[in-house]
């Protein structure tokens, strides 16, 4: 099992060494699927940071042949996150109530 399934990654601006956000997998792959999560500091939003972080997670997921889908569950009101995953190639899916009782939209990216 790859170690990166279990650890959070910091998103850092190299020039300043400033932490801009973080991203992670929400567990190990199951049934060909792995879920991602990410967040970016308000001061770093709108600069492509989240898009770059999601893209890197997708690239890591694609290195594991057991993964055929990457998913992100996003609150319907979080339009910025919906735009991020859409830019990376995710497709909007169903809206459902998650384990925490929140209504979320399931976004999916099929890997080749």
Secondary structure as the mmCIF struct_conf table of DSSP 4:
data_model
#
loop_
_struct_conf.conf_type_id
_struct_conf.id
_struct_conf.beg_label_comp_id
_struct_conf.beg_label_asym_id
_struct_conf.beg_label_seq_id
_struct_conf.end_label_comp_id
_struct_conf.end_label_asym_id
_struct_conf.end_label_seq_id
HELX_RH_3T_P HELX_RH_3T_P1 UNK A 3 UNK A 5
BEND BEND1 UNK A 6 UNK A 6
STRN STRN1 UNK A 9 UNK A 13
TURN_TY1_P TURN_TY1_P1 UNK A 14 UNK A 17
STRN STRN2 UNK A 18 UNK A 25
BEND BEND2 UNK A 26 UNK A 28
STRN STRN3 UNK A 30 UNK A 30
TURN_TY1_P TURN_TY1_P2 UNK A 31 UNK A 32
STRN STRN4 UNK A 33 UNK A 40
HELX_RH_3T_P HELX_RH_3T_P2 UNK A 42 UNK A 44
TURN_TY1_P TURN_TY1_P3 UNK A 45 UNK A 48
HELX_RH_AL_P HELX_RH_AL_P1 UNK A 49 UNK A 62
TURN_TY1_P TURN_TY1_P4 UNK A 63 UNK A 63
BEND BEND3 UNK A 64 UNK A 64
TURN_TY1_P TURN_TY1_P5 UNK A 65 UNK A 66
STRN STRN5 UNK A 69 UNK A 75
TURN_TY1_P TURN_TY1_P6 UNK A 76 UNK A 77
HELX_RH_AL_P HELX_RH_AL_P2 UNK A 79 UNK A 88
TURN_TY1_P TURN_TY1_P7 UNK A 89 UNK A 89
STRN STRN6 UNK A 91 UNK A 97
TURN_TY1_P TURN_TY1_P8 UNK A 99 UNK A 100
BEND BEND4 UNK A 101 UNK A 101
STRN STRN7 UNK A 103 UNK A 110
#
